[in-house]
């Protein structure tokens, strides 16, 4: 008798008084008659990859809350940094915040720290950084930045583990691949993406570049592989895969068919 991971919805007990013992007996009876469907579970290497990626997602969620804390501390000091930079954790924002915590108070000096790619002029940034500095708000800003940095460091450790797993999977497959294709036009680097070349790592594993599919970037492709694996033979067709991936979204079958065909050709 095989051990299955089963969706509880498919193994509901008959109505009435329920106990752990009666549930266990009911499940055993269903399983003995072959009435339980095994849920999908990828191979062990993919499970490991999935765990690292999910941990990374949680860390980024925790870090996002501290970005809000930094914004709040700045606004309470009337420093409208978020109005002149798209992301306060970008190059310009972090330079200015770290300089403030280091003791710099001159708005013009802080504005000169702007990155050359920043759209706002030095004059605009100077006006946005004219405020008052209170010790309690600076303390809150310092703690929020420290926590943000800590979560970013932990996320980087996840990136290192993810890269190792992808390399190990590629080595075991022993696939010979050609040169990496040019990126799809219009594809941009994702701000919170892993700190290694995800597209190249997935290409070495699959022998195909999933990011050539419209709407599928490197990080989304990595999440797809981490959740579903590099072998979609568990699903008979693209419609089955789409229904499992997102119930009720069969209208997305065209894109799923492309992804399914691409992954199928890598086997």
N, C-alpha and C positions, 0 to 999 in steps of 0.2 A: 504494500500500500504506500503510495507516494504522499509526501507532505506538501500541502498547497497553501499559498497565501490567497485568502478568499475575501471578496468584498462582503461586508456584513449585510448589505442590502439583499444579496442573493441567498442568504441563509437565515432568514427571519423565522423565528419559532412561531408555532401556532398561538393564537391569543390565549391568555390565561396567566396564571401565576408562574413567574419565571425565576429560576435560580441559576447560578453558575453550573451546577451539576446537570440540571435538565437541559441547559443550552449545550453543554459539552456532549451529552448523550444524543441530542438531536443532530448536532454537527457530525458526530461519528456515524450516525445512521445514514445521513445524506451522503457522506463521503463513501461509505461502504457500497452504496448503490450507484456510485458514479454520477451523482446529481449536483456536485459542486464544480464550478468553473474556476480554474486557477487564474489569478490575476497576473498581469504582466510584471515580470521582474527581470531587469537586465543582468548581464553577466557580472561577475564580481568586480572586475576592473572598472566597469562603467558605474557600478554602485559606489565605488570609492571616489571616482571623479565627481559623481553627483553630490556626494556628501561634502566634498571640499567646496563645490560651487554654491551649494545651499548655505553653507557656513559663511561664505564670502558675501552672499546676498544679505544675510542677517547683519553682518558687520557694517555694511554700507547703510542699511536702514538705521542702525544705531548712530552712525556718524552723521546722518542727515538731521537727526534731532538736535545735534550739537551745532550744526550750521545755523539752525533757527535760533539757538541760544546766543550765538555770536551776533546775529542780526539784531536781536532784541537788545543786547548790551550796547551795540553801536547806536541804535536809534535812541536809546535812553540818554546817550551823550550828545544827541543831535548830530551824529555823524552819518550822513545819508550815503554811505558807500554803495549800498545795493542799488541806488538810483543811477550810478555812473558806471558800474561794471556789471556785466551779465551774471557773473558768478563770483561771490566774495572769496571762494576757495580756489579761484584761478590764480594765474601768475601775479597780476596786479593786486588783487584783493589780499592775498596772503602776505605779500611783501609789505603792504601798508599796515596790516594788522600786527605783524611781527615788529615793525618799526615803532608802532604806537606802544606796544608792550615793552619795548626796549627803552622807552622814555622820550621818543620824538613827539613834539607837540606842534611844530610849525606846519600849517596846512600846505604851504608852498613846497616845503621840503618833502612832505609826504606825497604830494602830487607828482613830484619828479621821479618817484619810484614806479610810476605807471609803466606797463609794458608797451613797447612800440606798436603792438597790435591793438591796443585799447582805442576804441572809437572816440571816447570822451577826451576833450582837450585838457591841457594842464590847468587852464583857468577854471573849467567846469569842475574838475576834480578838487581844485583848491577850495572852491565855494562849498562843495559837498562835505568837506572835511573841517569846516569851521564850526566848532562846537565847544562844549565844556567837558572836562575830564574829571569824573568823580571816582574816588578810590573804590567804592563798592561795585561800580559798573566795570571798572578796569579789572577787578578781581574776578567777576563773572566772565568777562571776555577771556581772561587768561586761562581759567579752568575749562571753558568750552573749547578753546583752541587745543589745549593739552589733550583733552578727551578725543577730539577729532583726529589729532595726530596719532594717538594711540590706536584707534580703530583703523586708520589708514595703514599703519604698520602691520597690524594683524591681517588685514586684507592682502597686503603684499606677501605675507607668509603663505596665505592660501594660494596666491598666484604661483608661487614657487612650487607648491605641491601639485597644482593642476598641470603645470608645464611638465613636471617629471612624469606624471601618469600618462599624458599624451605621448611623450617620447617613448615610454615603455610600451604602450599599445602599438605605436608605429613600428618599433623594433620587432615586436612579436609577429606582426603581420608581414614584415619583410617585403613591403611593396616598393617597387621601383617607380618613382615618379619623375616627370620631367620638370622643366622650370615652372615656377609659380606664375600663373597668368597675371596680366595687368589688372589692377582693381577696377571694378565696375564704375563707370562715370558717375560722379556725384556722391560716391560713398565717402563719408567722413569718419574720422576717428571718434569713437564714443568716449565721452568724458570719464565715465567710471569703468571703462574696460580694463581687462587685465594688463599688467605691465610687461607683456611679452607679445610677440607676433602671433596672435591667435590664428589668423588666416593661414599663415605658413604652417603652423602646427597641425591644423585640421587638414590642410592639403597633403601633408606628409602621411597622415593617417588614412585618409579616404582616397587619395589619388584624384579627387575632384575638388573644385572650388565652389562650395555651396553659396558663397556670397555673390556669385554671378546671378543668382535668382533675385529678382526685384523684391525689395522689402526685407531681405535677409542679410543682416550685417554679421560681422565676425562674432560678436558676443551672443547674439541670438542663435547663431549656428552652433556655438559651443553649448548653449543651454539645451538646444535640441538634441545634440549628441549625448549630453550628460543625462538627460531624462529618458531617452529612447534607445540609446546605443547606436552603433554603426551598422546594425543589421535590422532591417524592418520586415524580415520575413515572417515575424509573428503576426502580422496583419495581412489578410488575403489581398486587400486592394487599398487604393488611396482613400476610398470612401470609408472603409473600416478604420483606417488610421486617423482620418479627420474626425470621425465620430468619437473615437477614444480620446483623442487629443483635446477636443473641444466639443462636447455634446451639443447638437443643434446647429453646428456651423458647417453643414455640408456644402453651403454655398462657396466655401473656401477650397473646394476640392481641387480646383485647377492648380493652385499653388502647391497644395499637398501632393498632387500627382507629380509635379515637377521634382519636389524634394524626394518623394518615394522612388521615382525613376533614377534620380541621381545617386541615391544611396544604394539602390539595388544594383546599379552597375559597378559599384565598388567591391562587391562580394567576390 
